[in-house]
Amino acid sequence: MRIAGDGLGDVLLIDVVRGLANGKALDLEDARAILKYNYNIKGSDDIRQVKGSDIVVVTAGLARKPGMSREELLAKNAQILKDVCLNVKELAKDAIVIIVTNPLDIMTLYALKTTGFKPQKLFGMGISLDTARFANLIAQDLGLMCTDIEALVIGSHGEGMMPLAGFTKVKGVLLDKFMDEDKIKSLVSRTVGRGAEIVANLGTGSAFFAPSAAIAAIVRAVVKDEKRVIGLCSYLNGEYGIKDTCIGVPCRLGKDGIEQVIELELSREEKAKLNKSAMLVAQAAAQLLA
């Protein structure tokens, strides 16, 4: 609905459950006259309808249950993702593909290897959502507007994520000018656990409002050729000293996909942690591809 309401293009929903995507599309269509949005949205259970799409957002997969880590979803979601990716490769080979399926970093690398698409055109959502969560928690703690916070998170979309306080600013001023180290560590911990906190409260399923906003922002950057710097799960081939795997880093995004991977000046400890996360992603994906 965010993508359609922003006028970013015609939207097709696809779900394997017969009638589900079409029912949701009909419901979304009925909102047009109330919202005064002239969008086109359709639903189908036929993956072949994806043919010729310019952008494909892949959210297919099982949602986490309380107490379940993203990694536990690995085997089941890999098979679901493989089926989707092979169809996209055949039917929409020129599309920009945005992976949202968890565990996100592993699934992004797996999708890249499965399709053989250029890394610039296939990437994951991940840390743009984590960055938003970090900014939100900081704003709540300081009693400020979220728009005053310029947060930064890198690394894997999971327990290995790295909210970077040293790169996070409040109205251009570094975060440590507003709070002490213990408070920062507390907010970092809450950011890392935010997804699990939401899952525990929902009881079934996982977050969807904030992820949808993150996805729509990525789609908007592509469609509008915004050249915007967004945290994405990107393929690295030498950047940050990491080769042949996917991990979350800031990227400049435009109509052709990722135009530049932004390399930050990280501390030795931060580099080591990022490299460890990237290595774990590569190992897990290798097992799936073996």
Backbone as CSV, one residue per row, in Angstrom:
resi,resn,N_x,N_y,N_z,CA_x,CA_y,CA_z,C_x,C_y,C_z
1,MET,0.828,-1.209,0.000,0.000,0.000,0.000,0.862,1.257,0.000
2,ARG,2.006,1.212,0.750,2.921,2.366,0.741,3.465,2.612,-0.668
3,ILE,3.859,1.536,-1.339,4.419,1.660,-2.686,3.363,2.183,-3.662
4,ALA,2.162,1.633,-3.587,1.081,2.072,-4.471,0.687,3.517,-4.178
5,GLY,0.562,3.851,-2.884,0.148,5.196,-2.492,1.140,6.264,-2.891
6,ASP,2.419,5.897,-2.962,3.455,6.847,-3.379,3.521,7.001,-4.890
7,GLY,2.689,6.246,-5.601,2.674,6.345,-7.064,3.954,5.843,-7.700
8,LEU,4.560,4.817,-7.104,5.848,4.328,-7.597,5.713,3.338,-8.750
9,GLY,4.482,2.928,-9.035,4.272,2.014,-10.150,3.106,1.087,-9.903
10,ASP,2.771,0.283,-10.898,1.732,-0.730,-10.734,2.267,-1.839,-9.836
11,VAL,1.405,-2.354,-8.957,1.823,-3.354,-7.970,1.117,-4.681,-8.225
12,LEU,1.901,-5.758,-8.190,1.349,-7.106,-8.272,1.740,-7.854,-7.007
13,LEU,0.746,-8.374,-6.292,0.979,-9.215,-5.120,0.893,-10.673,-5.542
14,ILE,1.858,-11.485,-5.095,1.818,-12.914,-5.409,1.978,-13.704,-4.121
15,ASP,1.088,-14.670,-3.913,1.183,-15.550,-2.752,0.792,-16.950,-3.173
16,VAL,1.476,-17.936,-2.616,1.210,-19.324,-2.978,-0.169,-19.789,-2.499
17,VAL,-0.707,-19.141,-1.464,-2.034,-19.507,-0.957,-3.101,-18.997,-1.929
18,ARG,-3.864,-19.885,-2.439,-4.854,-19.542,-3.465,-5.839,-18.491,-2.958
19,GLY,-5.975,-17.399,-3.711,-6.948,-16.355,-3.405,-6.469,-15.304,-2.428
20,LEU,-5.434,-15.587,-1.639,-5.006,-14.646,-0.593,-4.529,-13.326,-1.176
21,ALA,-3.610,-13.371,-2.131,-3.076,-12.137,-2.719,-4.165,-11.354,-3.447
22,ASN,-5.049,-12.065,-4.136,-6.128,-11.379,-4.845,-7.097,-10.715,-3.871
23,GLY,-7.407,-11.397,-2.773,-8.291,-10.810,-1.765,-7.701,-9.546,-1.159
24,LYS,-6.403,-9.577,-0.856,-5.750,-8.389,-0.311,-5.721,-7.257,-1.339
25,ALA,-5.476,-7.607,-2.590,-5.450,-6.597,-3.642,-6.813,-5.930,-3.814
26,LEU,-7.881,-6.720,-3.757,-9.225,-6.164,-3.866,-9.498,-5.198,-2.718
27,ASP,-9.077,-5.584,-1.524,-9.252,-4.733,-0.348,-8.470,-3.424,-0.502
28,LEU,-7.243,-3.523,-0.972,-6.411,-2.331,-1.184,-6.975,-1.447,-2.286
29,GLU,-7.534,-2.064,-3.310,-8.174,-1.295,-4.383,-9.322,-0.442,-3.852
30,ASP,-10.081,-1.021,-2.930,-11.261,-0.321,-2.414,-10.909,0.930,-1.618
31,ALA,-9.662,1.060,-1.209,-9.240,2.243,-0.448,-8.925,3.427,-1.354
32,ARG,-8.838,3.201,-2.661,-8.381,4.264,-3.569,-9.252,5.514,-3.515
33,ALA,-10.563,5.317,-3.564,-11.465,6.471,-3.608,-11.419,7.274,-2.312
34,ILE,-11.201,6.568,-1.194,-11.125,7.254,0.105,-9.824,8.025,0.233
35,LEU,-8.726,7.391,-0.169,-7.405,8.016,-0.036,-7.091,8.999,-1.160
36,LYS,-7.908,8.960,-2.233,-7.676,9.799,-3.414,-6.352,9.452,-4.081
37,TYR,-6.021,8.149,-4.090,-4.836,7.650,-4.774,-5.280,6.875,-6.011
38,ASN,-4.705,7.175,-7.156,-5.038,6.436,-8.372,-3.957,5.402,-8.663
39,TYR,-3.943,4.331,-7.865,-2.949,3.290,-8.078,-3.596,2.040,-8.657
40,ASN,-2.765,1.207,-9.266,-3.211,-0.069,-9.814,-2.547,-1.195,-9.039
41,ILE,-3.344,-2.093,-8.493,-2.801,-3.191,-7.698,-3.613,-4.457,-7.962
42,LYS,-2.909,-5.543,-8.241,-3.552,-6.812,-8.549,-2.913,-7.919,-7.706
43,GLY,-3.636,-9.025,-7.568,-3.122,-10.159,-6.818,-3.256,-11.446,-7.606
44,SER,-2.335,-12.391,-7.345,-2.368,-13.657,-8.065,-1.639,-14.728,-7.262
45,ASP,-1.961,-15.999,-7.545,-1.191,-17.100,-6.983,-0.308,-17.738,-8.056
46,ASP,-0.216,-17.082,-9.213,0.563,-17.580,-10.343,1.864,-16.796,-10.456
47,ILE,2.975,-17.415,-10.105,4.270,-16.750,-10.126,4.642,-16.264,-11.530
48,ARG,4.038,-16.860,-12.553,4.353,-16.454,-13.928,3.917,-15.022,-14.220
49,GLN,3.016,-14.489,-13.387,2.566,-13.105,-13.567,3.675,-12.089,-13.288
50,VAL,4.785,-12.550,-12.705,5.904,-11.647,-12.402,6.666,-11.257,-13.671
51,LYS,6.352,-11.873,-14.775,7.080,-11.658,-16.030,7.181,-10.172,-16.387
52,GLY,8.411,-9.739,-16.668,8.652,-8.368,-17.104,8.690,-7.338,-16.003
53,SER,8.599,-7.746,-14.755,8.615,-6.782,-13.648,9.941,-6.023,-13.601
54,ASP,9.877,-4.756,-13.204,11.083,-3.931,-13.073,11.744,-4.120,-11.707
55,ILE,10.922,-4.307,-10.683,11.418,-4.495,-9.317,10.652,-5.657,-8.694
56,VAL,11.373,-6.570,-8.061,10.745,-7.697,-7.374,11.176,-7.664,-5.906
57,VAL,10.199,-7.602,-5.008,10.460,-7.651,-3.570,10.094,-9.041,-3.078
58,VAL,11.066,-9.757,-2.538,10.841,-11.142,-2.117,10.708,-11.199,-0.598
59,THR,9.487,-11.397,-0.126,9.231,-11.555,1.309,8.806,-12.979,1.644
60,ALA,8.730,-13.831,0.625,8.229,-15.198,0.814,9.065,-15.962,1.828
61,GLY,8.382,-16.690,2.696,9.073,-17.484,3.702,8.246,-17.596,4.963
62,LEU,8.697,-18.436,5.864,8.025,-18.600,7.147,8.449,-17.493,8.095
63,ALA,7.533,-17.005,8.907,7.855,-15.979,9.902,8.401,-16.635,11.162
64,ARG,9.165,-15.861,11.907,9.691,-16.378,13.172,8.595,-16.563,14.204
65,LYS,8.772,-17.559,15.059,7.913,-17.770,16.208,8.681,-17.363,17.460
66,PRO,7.986,-17.086,18.565,8.680,-16.696,19.794,9.781,-17.688,20.163
67,GLY,10.968,-17.171,20.482,12.087,-18.011,20.865,12.891,-18.550,19.704
68,MET,12.430,-18.322,18.466,13.114,-18.834,17.275,14.079,-17.786,16.744
69,SER,15.303,-18.172,16.452,16.261,-17.249,15.846,16.039,-17.212,14.340
70,ARG,16.590,-16.183,13.682,16.472,-16.094,12.229,17.157,-17.283,11.554
71,GLU,18.249,-17.757,12.161,19.015,-18.853,11.569,18.228,-20.164,11.546
72,GLU,17.317,-20.346,12.505,16.506,-21.563,12.541,15.564,-21.661,11.344
73,LEU,15.326,-20.537,10.711,14.452,-20.521,9.538,15.179,-20.965,8.274
74,LEU,16.491,-21.147,8.383,17.370,-21.270,7.231,16.929,-22.301,6.194
75,ALA,16.860,-23.558,6.574,16.615,-24.627,5.604,15.262,-24.491,4.908
76,LYS,14.220,-24.214,5.688,12.875,-24.125,5.112,12.751,-22.944,4.161
77,ASN,13.265,-21.796,4.601,13.129,-20.608,3.767,14.045,-20.637,2.551
78,ALA,15.151,-21.373,2.642,16.044,-21.492,1.488,15.331,-22.167,0.317
79,GLN,14.553,-23.202,0.594,13.844,-23.896,-0.478,12.762,-23.014,-1.084
80,ILE,12.055,-22.282,-0.215,11.033,-21.350,-0.713,11.673,-20.295,-1.601
81,LEU,12.789,-19.731,-1.124,13.475,-18.667,-1.859,14.019,-19.180,-3.187
82,LYS,14.551,-20.394,-3.183,15.105,-20.956,-4.414,14.048,-21.034,-5.505
83,ASP,12.861,-21.522,-5.155,11.773,-21.633,-6.127,11.397,-20.262,-6.697
84,VAL,11.311,-19.273,-5.817,10.966,-17.916,-6.263,12.051,-17.363,-7.182
85,CYS,13.312,-17.516,-6.752,14.431,-16.931,-7.502,14.581,-17.536,-8.892
86,LEU,14.370,-18.848,-9.007,14.486,-19.486,-10.320,13.400,-18.980,-11.270
87,ASN,12.225,-18.710,-10.726,11.158,-18.134,-11.549,11.467,-16.700,-11.954
88,VAL,11.991,-15.926,-11.014,12.357,-14.538,-11.325,13.465,-14.512,-12.374
89,LYS,14.429,-15.407,-12.244,15.529,-15.480,-13.217,15.002,-15.735,-14.623
90,GLU,13.989,-16.592,-14.722,13.417,-16.933,-16.032,12.500,-15.837,-16.569
91,LEU,11.703,-15.246,-15.681,10.615,-14.369,-16.120,10.914,-12.873,-16.032
92,ALA,11.868,-12.483,-15.173,12.150,-11.057,-14.982,13.652,-10.850,-14.794
93,LYS,14.419,-11.301,-15.791,15.873,-11.337,-15.670,16.511,-9.955,-15.569
94,ASP,15.787,-8.909,-15.933,16.335,-7.549,-15.869,15.868,-6.788,-14.622
95,ALA,15.132,-7.470,-13.748,14.567,-6.798,-12.566,15.631,-6.505,-11.521
96,ILE,15.360,-5.477,-10.725,16.101,-5.259,-9.485,15.370,-6.053,-8.411
97,VAL,16.100,-6.885,-7.675,15.498,-7.804,-6.710,15.905,-7.404,-5.294
98,ILE,14.913,-7.235,-4.433,15.135,-6.855,-3.036,14.707,-8.021,-2.155
99,ILE,15.666,-8.602,-1.439,15.389,-9.753,-0.583,15.028,-9.283,0.821
100,VAL,13.928,-9.845,1.362,13.497,-9.524,2.720,13.394,-10.798,3.570
101,THR,13.346,-11.950,2.921,13.225,-13.241,3.605,14.368,-13.446,4.604
102,ASN,14.048,-13.919,5.804,15.058,-14.193,6.837,15.509,-15.655,6.816
103,PRO,16.743,-15.940,7.294,17.757,-14.996,7.773,18.347,-14.198,6.605
104,LEU,18.191,-12.906,6.649,18.293,-12.047,5.475,19.634,-12.093,4.765
105,ASP,20.731,-11.986,5.484,22.040,-11.918,4.832,22.363,-13.221,4.100
106,ILE,22.064,-14.344,4.761,22.296,-15.649,4.146,21.395,-15.824,2.930
107,MET,20.137,-15.430,3.058,19.196,-15.568,1.961,19.575,-14.668,0.785
108,THR,20.122,-13.497,1.062,20.545,-12.596,-0.014,21.687,-13.213,-0.811
109,LEU,22.701,-13.746,-0.107,23.822,-14.397,-0.792,23.348,-15.636,-1.546
110,TYR,22.467,-16.391,-0.923,21.922,-17.595,-1.562,21.160,-17.238,-2.836
111,ALA,20.353,-16.177,-2.777,19.591,-15.725,-3.951,20.526,-15.241,-5.055
112,LEU,21.592,-14.572,-4.669,22.572,-14.065,-5.634,23.245,-15.216,-6.372
113,LYS,23.643,-16.239,-5.612,24.297,-17.394,-6.215,23.316,-18.214,-7.057
114,THR,22.056,-18.268,-6.624,21.042,-19.051,-7.339,20.676,-18.414,-8.673
115,THR,20.560,-17.089,-8.694,20.143,-16.383,-9.916,21.304,-16.044,-10.836
116,GLY,22.487,-15.794,-10.255,23.607,-15.308,-11.055,23.438,-13.852,-11.457
117,PHE,22.502,-13.153,-10.818,22.286,-11.738,-11.123,23.498,-10.915,-10.705
118,LYS,23.619,-9.726,-11.297,24.682,-8.804,-10.897,24.426,-8.341,-9.465
119,PRO,25.467,-8.256,-8.639,25.289,-7.835,-7.238,24.663,-6.449,-7.086
120,GLN,24.856,-5.607,-8.073,24.269,-4.268,-8.002,22.745,-4.311,-8.076
121,LYS,22.211,-5.402,-8.637,20.772,-5.477,-8.896,20.040,-6.448,-7.977
122,LEU,20.776,-7.127,-7.100,20.135,-8.008,-6.128,20.774,-7.767,-4.767
123,PHE,19.963,-7.346,-3.815,20.472,-6.996,-2.488,19.363,-7.159,-1.468
124,GLY,19.715,-7.043,-0.179,18.741,-7.260,0.880,18.374,-5.982,1.623
125,MET,17.218,-6.006,2.276,16.712,-4.828,2.995,17.432,-4.615,4.325
126,GLY,17.261,-5.522,5.271,18.024,-5.590,6.506,18.268,-4.365,7.351
127,ILE,19.487,-3.820,7.235,19.934,-2.846,8.222,19.298,-1.465,8.103
128,SER,18.599,-1.174,7.004,17.868,0.094,6.972,16.762,0.068,8.028
129,LEU,16.178,-1.104,8.231,15.188,-1.276,9.296,15.850,-1.172,10.664
130,ASP,17.002,-1.833,10.837,17.711,-1.785,12.119,18.143,-0.364,12.464
131,THR,18.560,0.398,11.461,18.945,1.790,11.667,17.759,2.618,12.143
132,ALA,16.602,2.368,11.537,15.389,3.076,11.949,15.024,2.748,13.394
133,ARG,15.199,1.498,13.775,14.909,1.083,15.145,15.851,1.767,16.139
134,PHE,17.130,1.829,15.798,18.119,2.491,16.645,17.757,3.971,16.810
135,ALA,17.423,4.628,15.703,17.052,6.044,15.746,15.807,6.271,16.602
136,ASN,14.835,5.388,16.467,13.593,5.512,17.228,13.845,5.414,18.729
137,LEU,14.658,4.448,19.140,14.938,4.250,20.559,15.739,5.423,21.142
138,ILE,16.664,5.954,20.348,17.428,7.127,20.792,16.492,8.321,20.975
139,ALA,15.623,8.540,19.990,14.690,9.672,20.051,13.767,9.560,21.257
140,GLN,13.282,8.351,21.539,12.419,8.146,22.701,13.159,8.458,23.996
141,ASP,14.388,7.992,24.089,15.174,8.191,25.311,15.484,9.661,25.552
142,LEU,15.779,10.403,24.486,16.143,11.817,24.620,14.942,12.755,24.562
143,GLY,13.777,12.211,24.242,12.584,13.046,24.129,12.640,13.979,22.937
144,LEU,13.261,13.507,21.839,13.406,14.313,20.638,12.623,13.698,19.481
145,MET,12.534,14.444,18.378,11.895,13.919,17.178,12.857,12.958,16.471
146,CYS,12.300,11.924,15.874,13.133,10.964,15.140,13.935,11.638,14.030
147,THR,13.374,12.692,13.453,14.052,13.390,12.363,15.322,14.101,12.820
148,ASP,15.489,14.242,14.144,16.717,14.854,14.670,17.863,13.849,14.755
149,ILE,17.552,12.567,14.584,18.540,11.512,14.806,19.069,10.979,13.474
150,GLU,20.379,10.957,13.329,21.035,10.364,12.165,21.801,9.135,12.664
151,ALA,21.129,7.994,12.646,21.694,6.765,13.202,22.403,5.950,12.120
152,LEU,23.197,4.990,12.568,23.889,4.112,11.626,24.065,2.728,12.235
153,VAL,23.644,1.721,11.475,23.823,0.324,11.862,24.421,-0.404,10.661
154,ILE,25.419,-1.271,10.911,25.973,-2.115,9.859,25.967,-3.563,10.346
155,GLY,26.426,-4.475,9.496,26.512,-5.876,9.895,25.310,-6.684,9.485
156,SER,25.155,-7.838,10.096,24.066,-8.742,9.730,22.745,-8.276,10.327
157,HIS,21.660,-8.655,9.653,20.318,-8.352,10.154,19.940,-9.449,11.135
158,GLY,20.427,-9.318,12.355,20.231,-10.333,13.376,21.067,-9.995,14.583
159,GLU,21.427,-11.010,15.342,22.169,-10.774,16.576,23.564,-10.200,16.327
160,GLY,24.066,-10.327,15.095,25.386,-9.803,14.774,25.381,-8.377,14.259
161,MET,24.236,-7.703,14.312,24.193,-6.312,13.832,25.045,-5.408,14.720
162,MET,25.505,-4.305,14.153,26.399,-3.388,14.856,25.871,-1.955,14.808
163,PRO,25.043,-1.551,15.768,24.674,-0.134,15.858,25.932,0.674,16.213
164,LEU,26.295,1.629,15.372,27.551,2.359,15.539,27.306,3.718,16.188
165,ALA,27.488,3.775,17.505,27.290,5.031,18.237,28.267,6.098,17.771
166,GLY,29.486,5.681,17.381,30.511,6.634,16.959,30.194,7.337,15.653
167,PHE,29.225,6.814,14.892,28.797,7.439,13.638,27.387,8.016,13.752
168,THR,26.774,7.881,14.917,25.396,8.319,15.120,25.371,9.722,15.706
169,LYS,24.536,10.581,15.116,24.519,11.985,15.517,23.102,12.462,15.842
170,VAL,23.054,13.469,16.700,21.810,14.157,17.025,21.969,15.601,16.563
171,LYS,21.249,15.951,15.498,21.376,17.286,14.908,22.841,17.616,14.613
172,GLY,23.564,16.630,14.089,24.947,16.832,13.707,25.959,16.673,14.822
173,VAL,25.502,16.451,16.056,26.391,16.299,17.213,26.450,14.822,17.598
174,LEU,27.662,14.310,17.854,27.821,12.895,18.177,27.002,12.481,19.396
175,LEU,26.506,11.254,19.352,25.589,10.746,20.367,26.184,10.794,21.772
176,ASP,27.502,10.565,21.897,28.103,10.515,23.235,28.124,11.862,23.948
177,LYS,27.712,12.916,23.257,27.564,14.224,23.905,26.227,14.331,24.641
178,PHE,25.336,13.371,24.388,23.993,13.421,24.955,23.752,12.336,26.003
179,MET,24.537,11.276,25.969,24.327,10.183,26.925,25.644,9.462,27.189
180,ASP,25.717,8.800,28.354,26.959,8.123,28.723,27.058,6.746,28.063
181,GLU,28.190,6.100,28.272,28.478,4.833,27.614,27.495,3.735,28.001
182,ASP,27.104,3.694,29.277,26.169,2.664,29.730,24.809,2.811,29.053
183,LYS,24.344,4.030,28.914,23.060,4.269,28.250,23.148,3.871,26.778
184,ILE,24.256,4.220,26.130,24.434,3.857,24.721,24.423,2.342,24.561
185,LYS,25.142,1.635,25.443,25.168,0.171,25.384,23.777,-0.421,25.570
186,SER,22.995,0.188,26.438,21.635,-0.278,26.671,20.775,-0.124,25.416
187,LEU,20.894,1.015,24.741,20.119,1.255,23.528,20.582,0.356,22.380
188,VAL,21.889,0.100,22.316,22.418,-0.824,21.314,21.828,-2.213,21.534
189,SER,21.814,-2.668,22.781,21.260,-3.975,23.116,19.779,-4.063,22.777
190,ARG,19.045,-3.016,23.077,17.607,-2.996,22.770,17.368,-3.020,21.261
191,THR,18.232,-2.350,20.500,18.113,-2.350,19.041,18.322,-3.751,18.485
192,VAL,19.355,-4.431,18.969,19.658,-5.792,18.515,18.495,-6.732,18.816
193,GLY,17.850,-6.545,19.953,16.762,-7.427,20.358,15.377,-6.969,19.964
194,ARG,15.282,-5.869,19.211,13.974,-5.279,18.910,13.073,-6.228,18.110
195,GLY,13.635,-6.890,17.094,12.823,-7.810,16.296,12.264,-8.939,17.139
196,ALA,13.115,-9.516,17.994,12.675,-10.604,18.864,11.635,-10.111,19.866
197,GLU,11.786,-8.879,20.340,10.816,-8.289,21.269,9.435,-8.193,20.621
198,ILE,9.410,-7.783,19.358,8.143,-7.661,18.631,7.529,-9.040,18.413
199,VAL,8.350,-10.018,18.011,7.868,-11.386,17.806,7.254,-11.946,19.086
200,ALA,7.947,-11.709,20.218,7.459,-12.223,21.506,6.112,-11.627,21.872
201,ASN,5.910,-10.357,21.566,4.648,-9.705,21.876,3.526,-10.144,20.939
202,LEU,3.841,-10.307,19.667,2.815,-10.694,18.703,2.337,-12.128,18.931
203,GLY,3.250,-12.987,19.349,2.885,-14.380,19.567,2.946,-15.217,18.312
204,THR,2.607,-14.635,17.175,2.721,-15.306,15.889,3.077,-14.269,14.834
205,GLY,3.972,-14.627,13.933,4.419,-13.668,12.925,5.475,-12.732,13.473
206,SER,5.877,-11.783,12.640,6.914,-10.842,13.038,6.535,-9.442,12.568
207,ALA,7.447,-8.490,12.742,7.166,-7.087,12.418,6.789,-6.920,10.948
208,PHE,5.895,-5.979,10.660,5.558,-5.710,9.259,5.349,-4.240,8.937
209,PHE,4.916,-3.420,9.886,4.707,-1.999,9.578,6.025,-1.290,9.261
210,ALA,7.006,-1.407,10.158,8.302,-0.761,9.923,9.058,-1.397,8.755
211,PRO,9.071,-2.743,8.632,9.707,-3.311,7.438,9.093,-2.812,6.135
212,SER,7.765,-2.652,6.105,7.128,-2.161,4.877,7.594,-0.750,4.543
213,ALA,7.800,0.076,5.576,8.299,1.432,5.347,9.726,1.397,4.813
214,ALA,10.536,0.479,5.354,11.920,0.344,4.889,11.966,-0.120,3.434
215,ILE,11.120,-1.091,3.096,11.064,-1.584,1.715,10.623,-0.479,0.766
216,ALA,9.570,0.251,1.141,9.053,1.325,0.286,10.112,2.399,0.051
217,ALA,10.913,2.705,1.071,11.974,3.713,0.923,13.025,3.247,-0.081
218,ILE,13.344,1.948,-0.065,14.308,1.395,-1.026,13.738,1.442,-2.441
219,VAL,12.482,1.026,-2.590,11.837,1.058,-3.901,11.781,2.488,-4.433
220,ARG,11.448,3.423,-3.556,11.381,4.839,-3.951,12.740,5.346,-4.442
221,ALA,13.804,4.963,-3.755,15.147,5.397,-4.144,15.520,4.895,-5.532
222,VAL,15.051,3.689,-5.866,15.319,3.126,-7.187,14.467,3.808,-8.246
223,VAL,13.162,3.856,-8.007,12.233,4.409,-9.004,12.520,5.885,-9.277
224,LYS,12.806,6.638,-8.231,13.044,8.081,-8.356,14.513,8.419,-8.622
225,ASP,15.355,7.388,-8.707,16.793,7.580,-8.932,17.363,8.605,-7.950
226,GLU,17.108,8.371,-6.665,17.431,9.358,-5.636,18.919,9.466,-5.312
227,LYS,19.699,8.485,-5.708,21.134,8.458,-5.354,21.297,8.565,-3.836
228,ARG,20.397,7.956,-3.116,20.350,8.079,-1.659,21.229,7.021,-0.989
229,VAL,21.877,7.400,0.115,22.667,6.440,0.881,21.762,5.733,1.884
230,ILE,21.637,4.416,1.724,20.770,3.585,2.553,21.563,2.348,2.979
231,GLY,21.325,1.877,4.187,21.946,0.633,4.629,21.302,-0.554,3.941
232,LEU,22.085,-1.337,3.213,21.576,-2.479,2.472,22.463,-3.695,2.705
233,CYS,21.889,-4.868,2.567,22.683,-6.090,2.578,23.265,-6.242,1.177
234,SER,24.544,-5.919,1.050,25.180,-5.851,-0.255,26.269,-6.907,-0.399
235,TYR,26.487,-7.354,-1.618,27.605,-8.246,-1.924,28.899,-7.452,-1.856
236,LEU,29.875,-7.971,-1.123,31.178,-7.326,-1.008,32.231,-8.189,-1.689
237,ASN,33.111,-7.533,-2.438,34.182,-8.252,-3.116,35.492,-7.479,-2.936
238,GLY,35.847,-7.297,-1.671,37.072,-6.568,-1.346,36.827,-5.391,-0.430
239,GLU,35.633,-4.807,-0.494,35.301,-3.705,0.411,35.336,-4.196,1.856
240,TYR,35.825,-3.370,2.746,35.956,-3.713,4.167,36.862,-4.941,4.389
241,GLY,37.636,-5.312,3.360,38.478,-6.496,3.467,37.696,-7.791,3.408
242,ILE,36.447,-7.718,2.919,35.548,-8.881,2.866,35.317,-9.258,1.404
243,LYS,35.391,-10.556,1.102,35.215,-10.998,-0.282,34.154,-12.087,-0.398
244,ASP,33.385,-11.986,-1.466,32.451,-13.024,-1.900,31.411,-13.397,-0.849
245,THR,30.821,-12.387,-0.234,29.693,-12.644,0.663,28.840,-11.373,0.770
246,CYS,27.713,-11.480,1.479,26.789,-10.356,1.632,26.677,-9.960,3.094
247,ILE,26.682,-8.661,3.355,26.539,-8.149,4.717,26.010,-6.715,4.628
248,GLY,25.454,-6.210,5.704,24.838,-4.885,5.699,25.851,-3.756,5.823
249,VAL,25.838,-2.863,4.836,26.705,-1.685,4.819,25.967,-0.541,4.131
250,PRO,26.389,0.717,4.354,25.745,1.822,3.650,26.083,1.803,2.157
251,CYS,25.068,2.030,1.320,25.242,2.017,-0.131,24.507,3.203,-0.764
252,ARG,25.037,3.668,-1.880,24.309,4.689,-2.651,23.427,3.966,-3.659
253,LEU,22.146,4.304,-3.632,21.144,3.564,-4.398,20.453,4.464,-5.409
254,GLY,20.341,3.976,-6.652,19.670,4.718,-7.716,18.915,3.788,-8.641
255,LYS,18.591,4.269,-9.825,17.722,3.525,-10.743,18.337,2.214,-11.236
256,ASP,19.662,2.120,-11.200,20.322,0.895,-11.648,20.695,-0.017,-10.494
257,GLY,20.206,0.309,-9.282,20.524,-0.486,-8.111,21.645,0.140,-7.296
258,ILE,22.506,-0.688,-6.720,23.602,-0.182,-5.894,24.678,0.436,-6.793
259,GLU,24.913,1.712,-6.613,25.903,2.424,-7.424,27.253,2.523,-6.726
260,GLN,27.238,2.444,-5.406,28.499,2.546,-4.659,28.318,1.957,-3.270
261,VAL,29.283,1.169,-2.834,29.351,0.716,-1.448,30.193,1.734,-0.682
262,ILE,29.622,2.313,0.351,30.324,3.335,1.138,31.176,2.635,2.199
263,GLU,32.476,2.862,2.176,33.378,2.252,3.150,33.636,3.212,4.303
264,LEU,33.316,2.781,5.506,33.499,3.584,6.713,34.860,3.291,7.339
265,GLU,35.373,4.263,8.068,36.616,4.064,8.815,36.270,3.412,10.156
266,LEU,36.338,2.100,10.189,35.970,1.362,11.387,37.188,1.119,12.274
267,SER,36.916,0.910,13.557,37.980,0.531,14.484,38.383,-0.919,14.212
268,ARG,39.514,-1.344,14.764,39.967,-2.721,14.583,38.923,-3.706,15.121
269,GLU,38.343,-3.380,16.260,37.331,-4.246,16.868,36.080,-4.332,15.996
270,GLU,35.648,-3.196,15.444,34.464,-3.168,14.581,34.716,-3.957,13.294
271,LYS,35.909,-3.810,12.725,36.252,-4.561,11.516,36.224,-6.062,11.780
272,ALA,36.777,-6.462,12.925,36.829,-7.882,13.275,35.424,-8.453,13.419
273,LYS,34.536,-7.712,14.067,33.165,-8.178,14.264,32.422,-8.269,12.933
274,LEU,32.623,-7.288,12.057,31.978,-7.296,10.752,32.474,-8.468,9.918
275,ASN,33.782,-8.695,9.957,34.360,-9.812,9.211,33.844,-11.153,9.713
276,LYS,33.684,-11.288,11.029,33.165,-12.529,11.601,31.736,-12.789,11.128
277,SER,30.904,-11.755,11.144,29.519,-11.900,10.683,29.477,-12.301,9.214
278,ALA,30.317,-11.649,8.411,30.353,-11.938,6.986,30.803,-13.376,6.730
279,MET,31.775,-13.848,7.511,32.276,-15.215,7.366,31.179,-16.231,7.687
280,LEU,30.404,-15.964,8.732,29.315,-16.872,9.109,28.245,-16.931,8.027
281,VAL,27.966,-15.786,7.400,27.007,-15.747,6.288,27.508,-16.620,5.141
282,ALA,28.781,-16.448,4.788,29.364,-17.208,3.675,29.343,-18.705,3.947
283,GLN,29.657,-19.092,5.180,29.676,-20.518,5.530,28.287,-21.128,5.447
284,ALA,27.283,-20.412,5.963,25.910,-20.923,5.942,25.393,-21.050,4.511
285,ALA,25.679,-20.047,3.679,25.232,-20.099,2.291,25.929,-21.232,1.536
286,ALA,27.210,-21.437,1.837,27.963,-22.513,1.178,27.348,-23.867,1.470
287,GLN,26.881,-24.082,2.717,26.235,-25.340,3.083,24.958,-25.558,2.278
288,LEU,24.211,-24.474,2.067,22.970,-24.586,1.307,23.237,-24.894,-0.165
289,LEU,24.359,-24.364,-0.673,24.676,-24.518,-2.087,25.440,-25.792,-2.388
290,ALA,25.891,-26.463,-1.336,26.726,-27.680,-1.523,25.921,-28.800,-2.190
